[in-house]
Amino acid sequence: MFRSVCVLFLFPLLVACVREEPTQSLRFVDVAQTAGLDFVHYNGAQGDYFYVETFGSGAAFLDYDGDGWQDIYLVNSTYLTGLAPEPLPTDKLYRNRGDGRFDAASGSGDSGYGTGVAAADWDNDGDQDLYVTRFGANALYRNDAGKFADGDSAKRAGVDDGRWGASCGFLDYDLDGDLDLFVANYVDFTTANNIICKRGDIRTYCDPDEYGPTSDLLYRNDGQSQFTDITYEAGITLEGPGLGVAFSDYDWDGDTDIYVANDGTLNFLYENRQTHFVETGLTAGGRYNQDGRAEASMGVDFGDWDNDGNQDLFVTNFAHETNTLYHNDGQGQFADISADVGLFEPSYNPLGFGTKFLDVDLDGDLDLFVANGHVLDIVEQIDSTLSYAQTNQILRNEANAWDAVSTEPNPRKFVDISPTLGPSFATPNVGRGAALADYDNDGDLDLLICAVASPARLLRNDIDKQNHWLLVELVGRQQRDAIGTLVAVTAGGHRQVRERQSGSSYLSSHDHRLHFGLGAVARVDMEVRWPDGTVQTLADVAADQILRLVQP
């Protein structure tokens, strides 16, 4: 039965059509202050140029109290030497009141040097827990009916690794019904081995190759609140300066694979063989760009940008490298098509970090968001074409050029529409983590952006909605988060596939609900493949609703 299910997803309906979308305006407004988000990132910089100060932090959207509204967790860093600042910087949890405002909530006020975060119900008790990576021992917060246990849970659970942790995420790699944990680690830097680096005569931050790479980590969830480090026995054996991590069943064999974005070295594509992983980036693609060069990769996301039913891969990279879009051909192979789809020019100067596929205009195809910001605070003195603070970007997928029957290379293009989106996209920041959610439950997707030593920004999507949408919340029978579920929606002769996964972007975690833009279509048919391979179909589903699906 499982193989026949794969066929249904691998060969979506191919219908040549050009959709007439209603004209609508699109604008984002930064509402962080008025919404009650008073978070300011602190990187601890006091003139020592510790490498970790450039790293920034991430954020998570999660419904920690189960009221149907996406709450916010923002990761902060702290001081490294000298006197402690007053008040001491901490992570912050904000409760969504449901009226456009957030209240500061008690619990999980971590005061370590935080970096990344992932939210998931790893103990299958019905609420969202938190895992926070750090420069130092990581923290695990267990949610008990809306109250978080202290970060010592990580030590008791066996996931308190003390290296420089970066992005992380949960997956059920062995399909046993509980969530395992993957952590990307960066480089072997400590304050004790800090190197003095200069550009000319100017002191600044070092490059990652000044420090040795480290290994990533895979923890198997053994139940009973315990994890076991199975990194090497599972085949996760390569070392690299890991930053971003994303998960997908990209090869349609029923299990979750792993992609790690490395900073300046070859990226890793770990194919899940059920009992172990094999790194296949050399043969399957995704290790390096079309010129055969490794890039300094930061953020990453999987998404079906061309609606062919296959999960493609987008990676943000360093300035003067361009970001990279790898097309999945449905046979387990990725090809760099960045030049063909218009990504070179808009991504050549920016240094991209957090990123997500999203249907920003609800027209039925996936656009791209990128948070930008350089790592060198003196970069303007080195290269007048670059800047430290940079504007963020929305790259719109120009779908109307697509003919789904064509056998020629896909003629779709991405167009940078950021200058049209209002002041929030004209204001530069030193962008790092970025999280995606429909925090106000109005059917469009909003953005939460973290920046180095700066306030967080909450960008509300104020699109003049004429297009329709659907938001799908999944509840699994055995694994409650239903991570690994595939949902296909057919609307107006067009088919979209979304995958419920953890991780992606940079250091961040996102609204777990799957979002579909539907254009002018008001009713859809749905097909759901749950993680255990069972299939559920729904016909004539009304648009413009938050649909909760419980696995039968």
N, C-alpha and C positions, 0 to 999 in steps of 0.2 A: 504493500500500500504506500509505503514511503516513496518509492521510486516514482510511482504514478503521480504522486503529489508534486514532486520536483518538476515533472514535465509540465504540469499546469502553470507553474511559475516561470519556467524557463522559456516557454513559448507563449507569450502574451498575445492578445489580439492585436493584429497589425492592421490598422485602419488609416488610410490616407485622408486627412482632413485638416482644414485650416479653421481654427476656432475664432469666432467673432467675439472678442471680449469687450464688455462694457468699458467705456472710458472712465477712469477713476484716478483721483489724486492720491499720492503716497507721500507721507511725511512722518518723521520720527521726532519726538520731543523728549528731552532729558528731564524726567520728573523726580530724580533721586531726592532732591531737597524737599519738595512738596510732599513726596510720598513718605518721608520720615527716615530715609536712609542716611545716617550721619557717619557712615564708615569712611575712614581715611587710612590708606595703606601706609605702613611705616617699614622702611627697609633697613633701618639701623645704620645708615651711612654716617660715619664720623671721620672721614678722611683717610681710612686705611685701605680703601679700594679692595675690600674683600669681594671675591668674585660673585658670591651668592647675592650681593646687593643688587645685581642687575636682573635677577630672576623673575621678580614679581610674584603674584599669587593668583589663585583662582577663586571660583565661586560655584555654589550649587543652588539650583532650584529643587525643592522637594516639598511635598505636603506632609510635614512631620506630624501634624495633629489630626490628619484625616478628615478635614472639613471641606475638601474639594477645591481649596485655593492653594496656589503655589507659594510657599514660603521661601526665604532666602537665607543661605549661610555664606558668609564672606570670610575668607582665610586671611589672616594677618601674619606679619613677621614680627621680629623683636630686635632688641639691641644685641650686639655681639661682644663689644668691649666697652669699657668706660662706665659711666653712671647710667643707671636705668632711667628712662624717661618717665615723667609723671603726667597723666596716669599711664600705667603699663599697657602697651598695645595688646589687644586680644582679638581672637576671632569673634564674630558677632552673628547671632541668630536673630532673624526678624520674622515675626508672625504676620502673615497677610490677613488684614481685617476684612477683606472682601469689598471695601469701599474705595479702593485706590490708594490706601495708606497702609503702612507697616508699623508695628510696635516692636520695640526691642524685647526679646524674650530671654528668659533666664535659661541657663544650662549650656554646656559645651563651649564655654568661653576660654578656649585654649590660648595659652600665653607663650607657646614655643615659637620657633622660627618656622612658621607654616608656609607651605607652598601650594600643594594641590588637594583636591577633595573629590570623593565619589559618594553618592547616596544610593542605597539599595537596602532591601529587606533581606539581609543575608541570613537571619535566623528564622525566617518564615513565620513571624508572629503577627504579621499584618500591619507593621509600621516601618517607616523608612529610617534606617540607621546611617551613620556617617563614618567614613574612614578619611583621615587627614594625613597627608604626607608632609614631612618636615625636612629641614636641614638639621638632622638629629632624629631621635626616636619618633616613629610615627604613632598616631593616636587612633583609637577605635572607640566610637561613641555608640553605645547600644541604646536604642529608643525603647523605652518602656511606657507605652500609653501616653506619648507626648512629653515624657521626661527623659533626658539623656543621662546615662551613667557616665562616670568620669573616664578620662582618657587612659587610665591604667588598664582598661579592658583589653587594650592591644597587647600588653605584656602577658596577661593571663591567656589570651587567645593565641599567642605565638606569632603576632604580626607586627611587632614593634621594632623592626629593623632600623638600625641607626645610621644608615648611609644617607646621602643627599637624595631624597625622594622627589620625584617629579610627578607626572600624570599617573593616574591609577584608574582601575575600573573593575567591575564585577562581571563574571561570566560563568555559565555552567559548562565548563569545558568537557566534563566526563558524562554529562547527561544523566546524573544521578538525582536530580531534583533539588539540589541546593547550590548556592552561589559560591563560587571560588573567587579568588582575588589575584589580580595581576598588578604589579607595581613597576613602572619604569624608573630606573635610577640614573643619575646624571654622571658626574665625574668625582674623582677621588680628591676632593678639595676639603681642607680644614683651615681654620684660622691660623693653625701652627705652621702650615706649609704654604702660606700666602707668598706669592711671587711678586716682585716689583716689575711691572710692565710699563713701557712707555711707547708713545707714538712720537718720534722725534725726541724732543726734550720734555714732552708733556706726560706726566704720570696719568695713567688711566687703567681701566680694567683689562685683564688678560683674556686670551682666547682659550677655548676649551682644550685645545691640544697641548697646553702647558701642564695639564693635569691628566692622569691616567683615567681611562674609561672604567666603568663598573658594570656588573651584571645586573640584569633585571630579575624580578622575583615572581614566581607563581606559587600561590598557596592553595592547597586543596582544603575545602571545607569538609571536615570530618564529622560535622554534627556536634551537638552537645557543646556549642560555643568554642570549638577548638579548630584551628587550622594547622596544616602540616606543610612545611616548605618542601616542595617537590621539584624545584626549579631544574636541577640538573638531570634527575631521572626522567623528567618530562621532555627533555631535549631543548630546554631554553638555556643554551650553553654559550652563546656569543656575548661579548662585552661591547658596550658602546655608550656614548654620551646620550642616553635616552631622554627625550622631552615629552613628545606626545604619544598617546596610545589610542588605538581604535580597534573595535571588534566587529566582525561580520562573518557570516557564512557565505563568503564571496564565491566559493566554488560549488555551492548547491549540493553538498553531500550530507547535510543534516547536522553538522556540528560547527562550533564557532572558532574562527581563525583569528589571529592576532597580528596587528601591524604596529611597529614601533618606529617613530620618527626620531632619527639621531642627528645630532648637531655636528655636521661637517664630515661625517663618515657614512658608509653605506647603511641605508635603512633596512629593517628586518621585516620579512613577511613569513610568519610562522603558520604553516598549514597544519591543521589539526587532523591527526590520523587516529583519533579516538583514544588510543593508549599512550600516545606521545605526539610531540610536535616535530616537524621538519622545516628548516628554513629554506624557502623556495624562491626567494626574491631574485636570485640570479637567473633562473629559468622562467619564472612566471612573470617577472617584471616588478617594478616598484622599488627596486634597490637604488636606482640612479636615474637621471633624466635621459632624454633622447640623445644627448651628446655623450652618454656614457660616463657622466661625472656625478660623483656623490655631491649632494648639496647640504647646506646647513639648515636642516629641517626643524621646525618648531611645533606647529599644530597640524592636526590631521582629522579628517572625517570621511566616512563612507556615505554614499548616497547615489541614487539612480538618477543622474542629472539628465539623461536623454530618454527616460521612460521606456527603455528596452527590457526592463525586468531584471537587470543585473546591477549589482552594487559597485559603483565606480569609486575612485579614491582621489581625494584632494589633499595636497600637502602645502603648507606655507613654508617659505624659505627666507634666507637672508637677503639683504639689499643687494641689488645687481645680480641676482640669481634668477629671479622670477619664481612665482608659485607654480605648482605642477599639478595638472589633472591627468590621472591615469584612467584610461577607458578599459572597462572590463568587457571582454568579447564573449562572455558566457561559456567559455571553454577553459576557464581558469588562468587566462593570460591578461596582463595589463600592458597597455601601450601609452606612452606619454603623447598626449594630443594638445598640449597647452598652446602651441603656436597656432594650431588649426582653429581654435575656438576663441581667439582674441585675448588671451591672458597675459601675453608678454608685456605689452606696453603698460597696462595699469598696475602691474606688479613688479616692474623692474626696479624702481627706486624705493618703494616701501619695504620695511622689514616686517613680515607677517608673523603673528603669533596665534591667538585664539581664532577659530574659524568654525563655521557651520554651514551645511546645506540647509536651506529653508525656502519655502514658497512665500516670499515676502509680499507678493501682490495677488495671491490666491488664484493664479491663472492656470494651475495644474502642472507646473514644472518647477524644478528646484533651482533657486538662485543661490548666490554665495555671499556670506558675510566674512570679512577679515578685520581683525583688530591689529593695528600697526603701531610700531614704536621701536626705535633703535636701542641698542644695548650700550653704546658709548656716549657718554654725556658731552664729549668734546668732538663729536663727529663732524659738526659744521666747520671746525678748524682744520679737519683733515680732507674733507670733500665738500665743496660748496653746493653740490647738487643734492646733498642729504641733510636730514635734520634729525634731532633727538626725538622730539615730540612730533607725531605724525597724525594725519587724519585717518579715520577708519573708512572702510569701503563696503558698499553693497554692489555686487556685480549681477546685473539682471540677465537671466537666461532668455534670449530672444527666440522664443519657441515657434513663432509663426513661420520661420524659415524652414521648419522641419517637415520632411516627407517621410513618414515611417516605412513606406514601401521601398524607398530608394536603396539600392545596393552600393551607392557611392559613399565616400567618407561623409560623416554627419556634418551638414553645413551649419549647424547651430553656432551661435556666437554668444559670448558674454559681453555685456556693455556696462561700464562703470557709471551708475546713475547717482553716485554719492552727492555730487554738487546740487542735485535737485531735491534733496531730502530734508533741507532745513539746517538751522545753525548747529544742531547736534552732530552733524556729519561734516561741518566746516571747522569745528573746534579740535585742534590737535591734542593728542595725549600720548603718553608712553605706554601704549596698550600692551596687555599681556593676556590674562585669562578672560574668557568670554563664555557666557552661558545663555541658553535659549529657552524661552517658555512663553506660554500665553498666560501671563500672571493675572490679567484682569478678566479672563474667561470671556473675551469678546470675539474670539474666532480668528484673530490674527496673532502673529508671533512677535514678541518683544525681546529686547536684548539687555543683558547685564554685562557691563564691561569693567574689568579691573585694570588699574594703571599703577605704575611704580610711583610710590611716595605721593599718591594723589587720591582724591575722593573716588569712590565707585560711581558709575554712571548707569542709570536705569533708563533705557530708551524705549518709550512707549510708542508702539506702532499706531499711528492715527490715520490709517488708510480710510478713504471715503468708500466704505464697502458697498460694492455692487455685485462682486463675485461671491460665490457660495463657498462653504468650508465644512469640514468635519474633523472633530477631535475624538480620538479613540483611546479609551482607558482599558487596559487589559489586566485581568486577574487570572492567574494560572491556577490549576487544580493542585499541583504538587509544589511547583516553584511559583510562589505568589506573584513575583514581579514579572513573570512571563518573559524574561530576557531570552532572546533567540526566536521570538515569534515573528512570523512574516504576515503582513496584512496587504492584500491586493484590493484595490478599489477600481471598478470599471464605471466610467461616467462619460456619456456622450461619445462612445466609441473610442475612448482613450483609457488606458490602463496605467495605474500608478502602483508601485510596490514600496512599502516602508518596512523597515526592520527594527524591532525593539531591541536596542542594545545600550550598554553602559559605556562610559568613557567618551572619547573624542574631544575635539577642540584642543585646548591647552590648559591643563591643571583644573579642569572644570567638569561639572555634571549638570544635566539638563532635565527639563520637564519630561517625565516618562511617557506621557500621552503622545500618540502618533498623530501628526497633523497632516491634513490633506486640503489643498486648495482645489476647488472644483469648477472655477470659471462660472459659466452661466447655467450649469447643470444643478438641478435641485433635488434629484433622487439618484441613488447609486446602488449597485450590487457589490457585495463584499465576499471575499474569500480569506479565511484565516487559517494559517498553518501553525499550530501550537508547537512548543519545543519537543513534545513527545511524538510528533509526526501526525497527530490527528488533525482532521480538517473540518472546519465549520464554515458554512455558507449562509449568507443573509441576502435576501432580495428586496429591492425597492425600499432602501433605507433613506429616510429623509435627511437632507443636508441641514447645515446651520444648527448643529447640536453637539453636545458632549455625550458620546455614546459609551456606556460602560459595558464591556463584554466579559462575562465570567465563563471560563472554560467549562463546557458541559461534561 
